[in-house]
Amino acid sequence: ESRAGEGGTGHGEPGWGEGNRARRAGLGRGEPGAESRAGARGTGHGEPGWGGAGRGGGRGRSVSAARSEVLAAEAVSCLNRALDALRDIWEEIGIPEEMRLERTGTVKKHIKDLLDMMVAEEEHLKEQLLKSVAVYRQELDGLCSELQLEPFQIEEGSTILQMVKDLHSRVEVMLKQKRDRKQELKTLQEQEQSLCDILCVSFFSIDGTAVPSLEELDRYRRHLASLSAEKARRHEEFVSIKRQVILCMEELEHSPDTSFERDVVCEDEENFCLSTDNIANLQSLLQQLEARRALNEAMCAELRSRITELWERLQVPEEERESFAEHMTGSKAKTRAAVRTT
C-alpha cells in the first residue's frame, strides 16, 4: 500500500500522470463536466456533438443525426463505466485519493490525445477535400472557358463532400463534351479536305487547335452541306457535258490530243477536279467541238443539196441513189469525203 501510495502499483511500474485536474474536468463518477463540454463540441461534419445537439443540428433532426447522438451517448457511457471500474479497482487496492486523481488525469490525457488525433485526422481530410474542390473548380473554369459556356455554379448550402461530388461529375461531363467536339471537328475537317480538294475551294475559317463552340460546329456543318450540294451540282454538270463532248468527238472522229481532253474523256469521273475553271474549260471545249460539227454538217448539207440537184437534172435512177444513201446523213470524215467526190 505504501509503495502504491508513492506512485507505483507495487510491481515496479511508475504512477500515472497528473493530479486533481481530472476532478475539475468532470470525469469523476456522477460529475457532468465532460459530457456537457462534449455536447458543446460538434464534429464539424454536420453531426451533433457528443452528449448534446452540437453545431450540426441546424438542418433539423434526421434519422442519421439521432443515431449519431445515440452513439455519442454510448461512448460517454462507456467512458464513465471504465472510470467506475478503475475507481473500484483503485479502492480495492487501497490507492490513496491523491494517486487516484493522478491516474484519472492520465486517463483524461490518453482520451484527449486520442480525440485530438482523431480531430486532426478529420481536419486533414477536410483540407484534402477543400483542395479537391479548388482543383476541380480551377479545372472546371478552364473547361468552361474552352467550351465557351457559362461558369458552373455550386448549389447553395452544399456540403464539402457534395461539392466534390458535383464538381467531379461536372468535370467528367465537360471533358466528354470537349472530346466529342474535338472528334467532330476532326471528322468535319476530313470531310472538308476531300470536298475542297475536288472543288478547289478555300477551307472554312476555324481554329483547328482550339475547342470549337456549338455555334462554330453548326456553321461548319452547314458550310460542308453547302459544299456537298455544290459538288453534286458540278458533278452532274460535268457528266452531262462530258457525254456531249464524247459524242462530238466520235462524230468528228477526233481523238483527245491535250492533257485536259484526256482527263475529261479518260479519267474516272469521281476523281476529276470540279473547279470552276475546269467546268468553264469543259464548256468551252464542248462549244468548240459543236462549232466544228456544225460547220461540217453545214458543208455536208450544202454538198448533199447539190448532189440532189444533179441527180434530178441527170435523172439518176433510184437504184443508184440508194447505193449512196449511207452518205446522205451525218458529217463524219468518210461522209464528207464521199459527198465531195460525188
C-alpha positions as MATLAB code, in Angstrom:
seq = 'ESRAGEGGTGHGEPGWGEGNRARRAGLGRGEPGAESRAGARGTGHGEPGWGGAGRGGGRGRSVSAARSEVLAAEAVSCLNRALDALRDIWEEIGIPEEMRLERTGTVKKHIKDLLDMMVAEEEHLKEQLLKSVAVYRQELDGLCSELQLEPFQIEEGSTILQMVKDLHSRVEVMLKQKRDRKQELKTLQEQEQSLCDILCVSFFSIDGTAVPSLEELDRYRRHLASLSAEKARRHEEFVSIKRQVILCMEELEHSPDTSFERDVVCEDEENFCLSTDNIANLQSLLQQLEARRALNEAMCAELRSRITELWERLQVPEEERESFAEHMTGSKAKTRAAVRTT';
ca = [
       0.000    0.000    0.000;
       2.810    2.402    0.845;
       4.557    1.709   -2.444;
       1.299    2.256   -4.357;
       0.780    5.452   -2.415;
       4.167    6.663   -3.535;
       3.067    6.495   -7.147;
       3.588    2.847   -8.154;
       1.370   -0.210   -8.367;
       3.646   -2.383   -6.307;
       5.018   -4.087   -9.428;
       7.783   -1.659  -10.256;
       5.595    0.483  -12.540;
       5.532    4.266  -12.222;
       2.395    6.060  -11.142;
       0.044    7.660  -13.667;
       0.245   11.340  -14.699;
      -1.205   14.467  -13.187;
      -3.167   15.369  -10.093;
      -6.515   16.829   -9.226;
      -7.287   18.485  -12.607;
      -9.220   15.358  -13.570;
     -11.714   16.082  -10.818;
     -12.215   19.624  -12.127;
     -12.532   18.237  -15.650;
     -15.664   16.423  -14.556;
     -14.506   12.898  -15.307;
     -15.380   11.632  -11.836;
     -18.319    9.440  -11.079;
     -21.595   11.244  -11.435;
     -19.921   14.549  -12.480;
     -21.451   16.155  -15.601;
     -18.454   18.223  -16.699;
     -17.101   16.007  -19.548;
     -20.492   15.265  -21.050;
     -21.550   18.903  -21.013;
     -18.309   20.017  -22.680;
     -18.530   17.263  -25.313;
     -22.081   18.345  -26.016;
     -20.823   21.802  -26.832;
     -18.363   20.406  -29.389;
     -19.691   19.402  -32.778;
     -17.742   17.196  -35.143;
     -17.686   19.821  -37.837;
     -19.280   17.431  -40.357;
     -22.946   18.102  -39.826;
     -23.232   15.759  -36.856;
     -24.185   16.878  -33.362;
     -21.566   16.854  -30.604;
     -21.281   14.100  -28.083;
     -23.907   14.299  -25.400;
     -25.770   17.220  -26.987;
     -27.240   18.705  -30.175;
     -23.939   20.183  -31.419;
     -23.475   22.712  -34.206;
     -24.524   20.369  -36.965;
     -28.171   20.121  -35.907;
     -29.197   23.323  -37.682;
     -30.779   21.424  -40.558;
     -33.245   19.638  -38.317;
     -33.148   16.264  -36.776;
     -32.887   13.262  -39.035;
     -32.524    9.555  -38.561;
     -28.755    9.744  -39.030;
     -28.466   12.626  -36.546;
     -30.466   10.685  -33.966;
     -28.283    7.628  -34.431;
     -25.190    9.808  -34.063;
     -26.481   11.146  -30.747;
     -27.148    7.626  -29.540;
     -23.611    6.536  -30.458;
     -22.129    9.618  -28.769;
     -24.124    8.934  -25.605;
     -22.949    5.320  -25.632;
     -19.339    6.493  -25.974;
     -19.707    8.750  -22.926;
     -21.403    5.909  -21.062;
     -18.514    3.540  -21.903;
     -16.056    6.139  -20.589;
     -17.967    6.531  -17.336;
     -18.201    2.753  -16.856;
     -14.473    2.402  -17.407;
     -13.770    5.140  -14.852;
     -16.125    3.468  -12.375;
     -14.304    0.164  -12.854;
     -10.931    1.873  -12.361;
     -12.116    3.542   -9.153;
     -13.369    0.231   -7.819;
     -10.008   -1.379   -8.587;
      -8.100    1.505   -7.007;
     -10.295    1.345   -3.948;
      -9.761   -2.412   -3.564;
      -6.023   -1.947   -3.968;
      -6.096    0.865   -1.435;
      -4.503    3.537   -3.581;
      -4.695    6.912   -1.840;
      -7.032    9.584   -3.202;
      -4.189   11.744   -4.469;
      -2.823    8.888   -6.556;
      -6.299    8.136   -7.848;
      -6.528   11.720   -9.083;
      -3.193   11.328  -10.849;
      -4.388    8.150  -12.546;
      -7.658    9.824  -13.528;
      -5.633   12.660  -15.038;
      -3.659   10.142  -17.066;
      -6.919    8.610  -18.333;
      -8.069   12.077  -19.327;
      -4.771   12.748  -21.132;
      -4.977    9.481  -23.097;
      -8.549   10.176  -24.124;
      -7.765   13.798  -25.017;
      -4.743   12.729  -27.096;
      -6.845   10.160  -28.909;
      -9.638   12.637  -29.625;
      -7.171   15.329  -30.663;
      -5.588   12.861  -33.088;
      -8.999   11.942  -34.500;
      -9.944   15.613  -34.880;
      -6.594   16.304  -36.582;
      -7.192   13.437  -38.988;
     -10.662   14.700  -39.826;
      -9.330   18.241  -40.253;
      -6.707   16.851  -42.619;
      -9.439   15.059  -44.529;
     -11.395   18.292  -44.695;
      -8.338   20.142  -46.012;
      -7.799   17.476  -48.656;
     -11.438   17.732  -49.735;
     -11.208   21.527  -49.909;
      -8.073   21.170  -52.047;
     -10.008   18.824  -54.315;
     -12.792   21.401  -54.544;
     -10.252   24.077  -55.504;
      -8.621   21.816  -58.117;
     -11.981   20.847  -59.614;
     -13.094   24.487  -59.650;
      -9.928   25.514  -61.470;
     -10.271   22.690  -63.996;
     -13.951   23.473  -64.443;
     -13.291   27.170  -65.017;
     -10.748   26.241  -67.695;
     -13.211   23.858  -69.372;
     -15.995   26.450  -69.280;
     -13.649   28.913  -70.945;
     -12.577   26.381  -73.579;
     -16.141   25.277  -74.300;
     -17.403   28.873  -74.183;
     -20.022   28.058  -71.547;
     -21.289   29.940  -68.526;
     -19.361   29.231  -65.276;
     -20.741   26.329  -63.265;
     -22.494   27.363  -60.065;
     -22.446   25.158  -56.979;
     -25.804   24.686  -55.300;
     -26.004   26.975  -52.311;
     -25.735   25.223  -48.967;
     -23.936   22.160  -50.333;
     -21.621   20.240  -48.035;
     -17.963   19.818  -48.947;
     -18.493   16.199  -49.969;
     -21.463   17.188  -52.126;
     -19.383   19.931  -53.740;
     -16.610   17.433  -54.528;
     -19.136   15.013  -56.000;
     -20.949   17.671  -58.049;
     -17.746   19.276  -59.322;
     -16.202   15.923  -60.212;
     -19.350   14.866  -62.095;
     -19.476   18.181  -63.934;
     -15.791   17.939  -64.886;
     -16.376   14.450  -66.309;
     -19.370   15.677  -68.336;
     -17.474   18.652  -69.710;
     -14.389   16.588  -70.530;
     -16.650   14.311  -72.579;
     -18.130   17.359  -74.321;
     -14.621   18.552  -75.106;
     -13.625   15.159  -76.520;
     -16.830   14.932  -78.573;
     -16.398   18.414  -80.031;
     -12.751   17.809  -80.903;
     -13.643   14.492  -82.530;
     -16.477   16.059  -84.530;
     -14.157   18.876  -85.595;
     -11.618   16.318  -86.804;
     -14.302   14.427  -88.748;
     -15.611   17.627  -90.345;
     -12.080   18.688  -91.298;
     -11.507   15.344  -93.019;
     -14.751   15.780  -94.968;
     -13.801   19.338  -95.849;
     -10.366   18.244  -97.067;
     -11.969   15.883  -99.575;
     -14.525   18.452 -100.754;
     -12.019   21.291 -101.054;
      -9.596   19.100 -102.991;
     -12.163   18.175 -105.624;
     -13.841   21.606 -105.790;
     -10.583   23.584 -105.475;
     -12.070   25.992 -102.941;
     -10.598   27.518  -99.782;
     -11.025   25.977  -96.333;
     -13.523   27.117  -93.727;
     -12.050   29.589  -91.252;
     -11.855   27.760  -87.913;
      -9.106   27.214  -85.356;
      -8.251   23.531  -85.527;
      -6.258   23.633  -82.267;
      -8.988   25.136  -80.054;
     -12.201   23.542  -78.825;
     -14.977   24.777  -81.169;
     -18.156   26.263  -79.796;
     -21.524   24.730  -80.618;
     -22.252   27.686  -82.906;
     -18.965   27.186  -84.771;
     -19.680   23.489  -85.259;
     -23.157   24.298  -86.534;
     -21.792   26.844  -89.039;
     -19.136   24.337  -90.080;
     -21.739   21.619  -90.686;
     -23.885   23.983  -92.758;
     -20.807   25.057  -94.735;
     -19.956   21.436  -95.551;
     -23.566   20.733  -96.502;
     -23.345   23.652  -98.951;
     -20.070   22.294 -100.362;
     -21.596   18.829 -100.751;
     -24.559   20.291 -102.649;
     -22.195   22.302 -104.869;
     -20.143   19.178 -105.557;
     -23.272   17.266 -106.568;
     -24.357   20.116 -108.874;
     -20.942   20.425 -110.542;
     -20.604   16.665 -110.905;
     -23.976   16.445 -112.615;
     -22.973   19.281 -114.945;
     -19.622   17.631 -115.647;
     -21.202   14.265 -116.504;
     -23.699   15.909 -118.852;
     -21.060   17.967 -120.681;
     -18.658   15.023 -120.819;
     -21.301   12.884 -122.525;
     -21.859   15.567 -125.152;
     -18.102   16.038 -125.661;
     -17.620   12.298 -126.275;
     -20.473   12.261 -128.801;
     -18.987   15.223 -130.629;
     -15.510   13.661 -130.663;
     -16.924   10.412 -132.042;
     -18.796   12.227 -134.787;
     -15.764   14.339 -135.614;
     -13.539   11.261 -135.266;
     -11.381   13.365 -133.043;
      -9.034   11.717 -130.530;
      -8.172   13.610 -127.326;
      -4.883   15.347 -128.046;
      -4.451   17.570 -124.983;
      -3.987   16.628 -121.331;
      -7.247   18.326 -120.461;
      -9.191   16.434 -123.139;
      -7.629   13.176 -121.960;
      -8.589   13.993 -118.365;
     -12.150   14.659 -119.439;
     -12.571   11.545 -121.571;
     -10.336    9.011 -119.836;
     -10.141    9.908 -116.138;
     -12.518    8.488 -113.553;
     -15.450   10.843 -113.108;
     -15.098   10.745 -109.313;
     -11.502   11.973 -109.457;
     -11.959   14.818 -111.933;
     -11.297   18.211 -110.336;
     -14.606   20.065 -110.371;
     -13.114   23.532 -110.112;
     -14.925   26.464 -111.686;
     -12.023   26.805 -114.166;
     -12.295   23.165 -115.210;
     -16.054   23.432 -115.670;
     -15.581   26.614 -117.732;
     -12.854   24.951 -119.842;
     -15.071   21.937 -120.351;
     -17.927   24.133 -121.565;
     -15.503   25.908 -123.910;
     -14.274   22.564 -125.299;
     -17.838   21.473 -125.958;
     -18.590   24.748 -127.737;
     -15.507   24.309 -129.967;
     -16.437   20.744 -130.859;
     -20.046   21.687 -131.525;
     -18.890   24.554 -133.735;
     -16.718   22.157 -135.786;
     -19.562   19.681 -136.023;
     -21.965   22.406 -137.095;
     -19.510   23.562 -139.762;
     -19.139   20.029 -141.094;
     -22.888   19.490 -141.051;
     -23.436   22.744 -142.938;
     -20.858   21.782 -145.550;
     -22.306   18.294 -145.940;
     -25.824   19.691 -146.199;
     -24.753   22.052 -148.979;
     -23.000   19.284 -150.904;
     -25.979   16.952 -150.489;
     -28.212   19.679 -151.859;
     -26.002   19.959 -154.946;
     -25.922   16.191 -155.379;
     -29.702   16.035 -155.217;
     -29.966   18.785 -157.851;
     -27.541   16.883 -160.140;
     -29.493   13.666 -159.643;
     -32.680   15.433 -160.665;
     -31.052   17.128 -163.634;
     -29.375   13.934 -164.826;
     -32.390   11.816 -163.928;
     -30.247    9.340 -161.978;
     -32.196    6.144 -161.308;
     -33.449    5.448 -157.832;
     -31.293    2.341 -157.571;
     -28.107    4.363 -157.968;
     -29.304    6.906 -155.453;
     -29.970    4.137 -152.898;
     -26.357    2.995 -153.125;
     -25.299    6.465 -151.911;
     -27.931    6.703 -149.191;
     -25.486    5.966 -146.338;
     -23.672    9.219 -147.091;
     -26.801   11.361 -147.156;
     -26.755   11.690 -143.328;
     -24.064   12.542 -140.787;
     -20.903   14.544 -141.183;
     -18.071   12.176 -140.416;
     -14.829   12.346 -142.381;
     -15.813    9.385 -144.584;
     -19.150   11.016 -145.373;
     -17.511   14.360 -146.089;
     -15.032   12.732 -148.474;
     -17.827   10.860 -150.263;
     -20.030   13.907 -150.839;
     -17.022   15.912 -152.019;
     -16.059   13.389 -154.692;
     -19.532   12.624 -155.921;
];
